[in-house]
């Protein structure tokens, strides 16, 4: 079983590194004792996201329902022949990750299959399930049974997840709107996206990032650097987005260069070493 479990965890790490170089770099700066656990969470959410975003020639609803059933079965039985689900159940059972977080995430994935536009209520529900709960799953790993610390850091973790998701929405406007027909931001007309609307969204993200920073400062040492690197990556991405006109966001996908990421990582290491964060 040790060999099977370690191989399963390796599969989740491969998923992470292949799908997100930025996230995998941040995870690699976590303490080695918790890296596999975060890779396992990412592998789980990545498959669900791929089902709804990529598997266009396949029965998405049925596949997502099957994935959900297999996930809960693996958690209950504490094993799965699907290595990604097996590594996920290991983490869920080890850290007592609440099923409510898992169900909220899967509900947001279902929303992507059924809902193209959002009002304020559904928008908040979607962001909670698609991003905030993922941060809370990771926080369960970081706190490792310290419920008092988990409770204290819950709101900052949710703010960080919310900020990351909103940045992703702005970065992926073209693919979400033109390719998938999705409009996440309520009451925003992306055929006539104004500078005022863009600035309002950016201000909301800035507020979320500011709330999250206090939580990052209180994270255990084994998690702080990795999370802070992810934070500075997304802040840099937001700054790049701010420099692009609203009318041009639909024409390009904003990214941060690998060289820039390297220098951001160095700065993050210095900030943490000097206890600036």
N, C-alpha and C positions, 0 to 999 in steps of 0.2 A: 504493500500500500504506500509506503514512503516513496518508492520509485514512481508509482503512478501519480501520486499527488504532486511530487516535484516536477514531473513532466507536464502535468496539467498547468501548473503555475508558469512553466516556461512558455507554454502556448499562449497564455494571456499576455506575457511580456512581449512575445513576437507580435501579437495583434496591436499592442500599444505602440511599439516602435515603428511598425509599418504604416499605421494610420495617423499617428501624430508625433512628429519629431520633437515639437516644442514641449508637449506634455511629457513625453518620455525622458527628455533632458531634465525637466523639473523633478520627475520621479526619481531619476538616478541620483539626485542630490539629497534625497531622504536617507535616513539611516538604513543600511542594508537589511536590518531585521524587519522592516515594514514595507520595503519596496514591492515585494511579490504580492502583498495584500492589496496595494493600490492598483497594481497591474491587473489583478483579478477583478476588481470593481470596474475598471475601465473596459476590460474585455467583455464583460456582461453588457454594459450600456452600449458599447460599440456595435455588438451584434444586433441588438434591438433597433438601434438607429439605422443600421444598414438595411434591415428588413423594410422599414418604412420609407427610406430615402433612395434606395438603390435597386431593390429587387422588383423592377417594374414589370417584368414579364412573368411574374410568379404570383400566386395567391397570397398577397401580403397579410390580409386579415387572418386567414387561417394559419399562416406561418407564425404570426405574432401570438395568436392564441395558443398554438402548440408550444412555442418558446416559453410562454408564461407558465403553462402546465408543467413542462419539463423542469423549469426553474424551481417551482415550489416542491415538486416531487424530489428533486435532488437535495433540497434543503431538509425535507422531512426524512429522507432515507440516508442522508449524509454521504451520498456518492452519486456520480453520474457517469455514463459512458461518453458524454460530451465533455471534453477536457476543459472548455471554457466555463461551462456550468459547474463542473466539479471544483474548479479553483474558486469560483464565486461562492459555492455553498460552504467551502472550508472557511472563508472569511466571515460569511454571515453567521455561521454557528460559533466560530471562535470569539467573535466580538459582540454577539447578540444584537445584530443589526435588526431593527424593528421591521416587520413585514409591511407596515404602513408606508415606510419609505420606498420599498420595492414596488408596492402596488401603485403609489402615486407616480413613480417613474413610468411604469408600464401604461398607466392611464394617459399620461402625456403623449406617449408614443401612439396610442390609439387615436388621440385627438388629431395627430398629424395625418391620419388616414381618413378622417371624417370631417375635419373642419379646416376651411381655407382661410377664414378671416376670424378676428377676435374682437370681443368687446372687453371692457376693463376687467370684468370678473373672470372670463375665460383666459385672458392674457396672464393674469396673476396666477391662476391655477396651472396654466401650462408652464410658466417659468419655475414655479415651485417644484413641479414634478419632473421637469426635464433637466433642471440644473441645481436648484437648492438642495434637493434630497441627495443628489450625488455628493455634494459637499458634506452633507451630514453623515453619509455612509463613511466617507474618508475620515471625518472627525471622530467617528466611533473607533476607528483604528488608531488615530493619533492619541486619543485619550485613554485607550486600553483599559477600560473598566472604571475610570475615574468619572463617575456620574456628575459630581459637582463641577468639574472642569468642563465636561461636555455641555451641561446646562448653561454655564457662563459663556461659552463660545458659540452656542447655537445661532444666535442672531448675527454675529459677525460672519460666520460660515455661510449662512443663507445670503447675506449681502454680497459676499464674494462670488458665490455661484450665480446670483442674479446679475452682477456686473459682467461676468464672463459671458453669460448667455446673451445679454444685450449687445455686447461688442460683436459676438458672432452674428447676431441678426444684421447689424450694420455691415459687417464685412461680407456677408453672404447674400446681400440684397438681390443681386442679379440672379443667382441660381435659385433662391427661394421664390422670388416673384415671377421670373420669366420661365423657369424650367418646371417648378412645382406648383405655381399658382398660389403660393402662401403669402399672407400678409399678417405678420405677427403684431406689429404695433397698432393699437386701436386708433381708428379715425385718422389714419395717415394715408394720403393719396400719393402713391409712389410714381404715378404718371406725372405728377406735378409736385415733387418733393421739395419743400421750401427750406431755406437756410434756418428759418425760425424753428421749424419742426425738428430739424437735425440738431440744432443747438440745445433744444429742450431735452432731447434724448441723451445727448452727451452730458448735460448737467446732471441728469438722473444717474448716469453711470458714475460720474465723478463722486456723487454723494454716496453711492453704494461702495465704491472703492475706499473712500475715507472711513466709512463705518467698519469695513473689513480689516483695515490696517491695525486697529487696536486689538482685534482678535488675534491677528498673526503674531503680534508682539508677545502674546500670552501662551502661544503654542509650546508644547514640549520641545526640547532641543533636537530630538530626533526627527521632527517634522518641520521646524521653522524655516530652514533654508530652502527646502524644496517648494514649499507653499509660497514663500516670498519670491522665489524666482518666477513662478507662474504669475504672481501678481505683477511683477515688473514687466514681464513679457506683454501682458494684456494692457497694462498702462501705456507701454510704448506703441502698441497697436492702436489704442484709442487716440494717441497724439497724432499718429499718421492719418487716421480717419478724419480728425479735426482739420487737417490741412487740405483735405479734398473737398471740393464744392459738392453740395447736395446733388446737383444735377449730374455730377460725374461718378457718384457712387454706384450707379446702375451700370456703368461701363467698365468697371475694373474691380478686381478682388484685391483689397489692400493686404499687404503682408509686411513683416519685418525681416530684413535680410539675415542670413546666417551669421555674417560678420557682426552685425548689430546685436544679435542675440548673444554672441560670445562676450562682447563687452558688457552687456547688461548682466550676464551671469557673474562676471568678475566683480562688477559693482555690488551686486547682491551679496556676494560672499564677503566683501569688505564691510558692507553695512551690518551684516549679522555678526561678523567678527568683532567689530567696534561697538556692538550693542546699540547701534543707531535704530535698529529694529529689534 
